[in-house]
Amino acid sequence: MGKCDQETIEAGFPEILLMEAAARETAEFTDRIIKESLLNTVNHYQRADKRKIKNFKVTVLAGKGNNGGDGLAAARFLAGKGYQVEIILASSVEKLSGVNKKNFELCLYHNLKHYQYADLNSKELFKKIP
């Protein structure tokens, strides 16, 4: 964990809220990039709205560490914006712990598609990544 994160947590800021804040900003940044890309590639398209977004697939690769937890939480935020989100876990579910595990459980609660990297052969993996 980064020194800044550790100091923030030690000062009393809950780790789960720190992760949620990072994830929300990641999702907002991703959303902005996708919308700008859509605006630049679609002729006479005035705005990238939900109709276009719900057909847009986002794949999140998440590991067992806190950055993976950020990714899992960002996946939830992106799904909430209407994107088709799929998660590829780089580790087994059993290796998830703490807030990372909690974020994975929240992804399950929200019925986000997920795969474990170990369960995918190379062809399947590259088909999952847009």
C-alpha positions as a Markdown table, in Angstrom:
| # | Residue | x | y | z |
|---|---|---|---|---|
| 1 | Met | 0.0 | 0.0 | 0.0 |
| 2 | Gly | 1.2 | 3.5 | -0.8 |
| 3 | Lys | 2.6 | 5.6 | 2.0 |
| 4 | Cys | 0.0 | 8.3 | 1.5 |
| 5 | Asp | -2.8 | 5.6 | 1.6 |
| 6 | Gln | -1.3 | 4.1 | 4.7 |
| 7 | Glu | -1.0 | 7.4 | 6.5 |
| 8 | Thr | -4.6 | 8.4 | 5.6 |
| 9 | Ile | -5.9 | 5.1 | 7.0 |
| 10 | Glu | -3.8 | 5.4 | 10.1 |
| 11 | Ala | -5.3 | 8.9 | 10.6 |
| 12 | Gly | -8.7 | 7.3 | 10.8 |
| 13 | Phe | -10.1 | 7.4 | 7.3 |
| 14 | Pro | -11.7 | 4.0 | 6.5 |
| 15 | Glu | -9.9 | 2.0 | 3.9 |
| 16 | Ile | -13.1 | 1.1 | 2.1 |
| 17 | Leu | -14.0 | 4.8 | 1.6 |
| 18 | Leu | -10.5 | 5.6 | 0.3 |
| 19 | Met | -10.9 | 2.7 | -2.2 |
| 20 | Glu | -14.4 | 3.9 | -3.2 |
| 21 | Ala | -13.1 | 7.5 | -3.8 |
| 22 | Ala | -10.2 | 6.2 | -6.0 |
| 23 | Ala | -12.7 | 3.9 | -7.9 |
| 24 | Arg | -15.2 | 6.7 | -8.4 |
| 25 | Glu | -12.5 | 9.0 | -9.9 |
| 26 | Thr | -11.2 | 6.1 | -12.1 |
| 27 | Ala | -14.7 | 5.4 | -13.4 |
| 28 | Glu | -15.4 | 9.1 | -14.1 |
| 29 | Phe | -12.1 | 9.4 | -16.0 |
| 30 | Thr | -12.9 | 6.2 | -18.0 |
| 31 | Asp | -16.4 | 7.5 | -18.7 |
| 32 | Arg | -15.0 | 10.8 | -19.9 |
| 33 | Ile | -12.5 | 9.1 | -22.2 |
| 34 | Ile | -15.1 | 6.8 | -23.7 |
| 35 | Lys | -17.6 | 9.6 | -24.3 |
| 36 | Glu | -14.9 | 11.9 | -25.9 |
| 37 | Ser | -13.9 | 8.9 | -28.1 |
| 38 | Leu | -17.5 | 8.4 | -29.1 |
| 39 | Leu | -18.0 | 12.1 | -29.9 |
| 40 | Asn | -14.9 | 12.1 | -32.1 |
| 41 | Thr | -15.8 | 8.9 | -34.0 |
| 42 | Val | -19.6 | 9.2 | -34.6 |
| 43 | Asn | -20.7 | 11.8 | -37.2 |
| 44 | His | -23.4 | 14.2 | -36.1 |
| 45 | Tyr | -23.7 | 12.6 | -32.8 |
| 46 | Gln | -24.4 | 15.3 | -30.3 |
| 47 | Arg | -23.8 | 13.5 | -27.1 |
| 48 | Ala | -22.7 | 10.1 | -25.8 |
| 49 | Asp | -25.8 | 9.1 | -24.0 |
| 50 | Lys | -27.0 | 5.9 | -22.3 |
| 51 | Arg | -28.3 | 4.3 | -25.5 |
| 52 | Lys | -24.8 | 4.3 | -26.9 |
| 53 | Ile | -23.1 | 3.5 | -23.6 |
| 54 | Lys | -25.2 | 0.4 | -22.8 |
| 55 | Asn | -23.7 | -1.2 | -26.0 |
| 56 | Phe | -20.2 | -0.4 | -24.9 |
| 57 | Lys | -18.2 | -3.1 | -23.2 |
| 58 | Val | -15.6 | -2.4 | -20.6 |
| 59 | Thr | -13.3 | -5.2 | -19.3 |
| 60 | Val | -11.6 | -4.7 | -15.9 |
| 61 | Leu | -8.6 | -6.8 | -15.1 |
| 62 | Ala | -8.3 | -7.0 | -11.3 |
| 63 | Gly | -5.7 | -8.6 | -9.1 |
| 64 | Lys | -5.7 | -9.6 | -5.4 |
| 65 | Gly | -4.2 | -6.4 | -4.1 |
| 66 | Asn | -5.7 | -3.0 | -3.2 |
| 67 | Asn | -5.3 | -1.8 | -6.8 |
| 68 | Gly | -7.5 | -4.8 | -7.8 |
| 69 | Gly | -10.0 | -3.6 | -5.3 |
| 70 | Asp | -10.0 | -0.2 | -6.8 |
| 71 | Gly | -10.7 | -1.8 | -10.2 |
| 72 | Leu | -13.5 | -3.9 | -8.8 |
| 73 | Ala | -15.2 | -0.9 | -7.3 |
| 74 | Ala | -14.6 | 1.1 | -10.5 |
| 75 | Ala | -16.4 | -1.7 | -12.4 |
| 76 | Arg | -19.4 | -1.2 | -10.2 |
| 77 | Phe | -19.5 | 2.5 | -10.9 |
| 78 | Leu | -19.1 | 1.9 | -14.6 |
| 79 | Ala | -21.9 | -0.6 | -14.6 |
| 80 | Gly | -24.0 | 2.0 | -12.7 |
| 81 | Lys | -23.4 | 4.4 | -15.6 |
| 82 | Gly | -24.8 | 1.8 | -18.1 |
| 83 | Tyr | -21.7 | 0.1 | -19.4 |
| 84 | Gln | -21.5 | -3.6 | -20.0 |
| 85 | Val | -18.8 | -4.5 | -17.6 |
| 86 | Glu | -16.9 | -7.8 | -17.4 |
| 87 | Ile | -14.3 | -8.5 | -14.8 |
| 88 | Ile | -11.3 | -10.8 | -15.2 |
| 89 | Leu | -9.7 | -11.8 | -11.9 |
| 90 | Ala | -6.0 | -12.4 | -12.1 |
| 91 | Ser | -6.1 | -14.5 | -9.0 |
| 92 | Ser | -8.5 | -17.0 | -7.4 |
| 93 | Val | -11.4 | -15.7 | -5.4 |
| 94 | Glu | -10.0 | -17.5 | -2.4 |
| 95 | Lys | -6.9 | -15.2 | -2.5 |
| 96 | Leu | -9.0 | -12.1 | -2.2 |
| 97 | Ser | -9.1 | -10.5 | 1.3 |
| 98 | Gly | -10.2 | -7.4 | 3.1 |
| 99 | Val | -11.8 | -4.6 | 1.2 |
| 100 | Asn | -10.8 | -6.2 | -2.1 |
| 101 | Lys | -12.9 | -9.2 | -1.2 |
| 102 | Lys | -15.7 | -7.0 | -0.1 |
| 103 | Asn | -15.7 | -5.2 | -3.5 |
| 104 | Phe | -15.8 | -8.5 | -5.3 |
| 105 | Glu | -18.8 | -9.5 | -3.2 |
| 106 | Leu | -20.5 | -6.2 | -4.1 |
| 107 | Cys | -19.8 | -7.0 | -7.8 |
| 108 | Leu | -21.5 | -10.3 | -7.4 |
| 109 | Tyr | -24.4 | -8.6 | -5.7 |
| 110 | His | -24.8 | -6.4 | -8.7 |
| 111 | Asn | -24.6 | -9.4 | -11.0 |
| 112 | Leu | -21.5 | -8.3 | -12.9 |
| 113 | Lys | -20.0 | -10.9 | -15.2 |
| 114 | His | -16.7 | -12.2 | -14.0 |
| 115 | Tyr | -14.1 | -14.7 | -15.0 |
| 116 | Gln | -10.9 | -16.1 | -13.4 |
| 117 | Tyr | -7.8 | -15.7 | -15.6 |
| 118 | Ala | -6.8 | -19.3 | -14.7 |
| 119 | Asp | -10.0 | -20.6 | -16.2 |
| 120 | Leu | -9.5 | -18.9 | -19.5 |
| 121 | Asn | -7.2 | -20.1 | -22.2 |
| 122 | Ser | -5.4 | -17.5 | -24.4 |
| 123 | Lys | -8.1 | -17.5 | -27.1 |
| 124 | Glu | -10.9 | -17.0 | -24.6 |
| 125 | Leu | -9.0 | -14.3 | -22.8 |
| 126 | Phe | -8.4 | -12.2 | -25.9 |
| 127 | Lys | -12.1 | -12.6 | -26.9 |
| 128 | Lys | -13.1 | -11.1 | -23.6 |
| 129 | Ile | -10.9 | -8.0 | -24.0 |
| 130 | Pro | -12.5 | -5.5 | -26.4 |
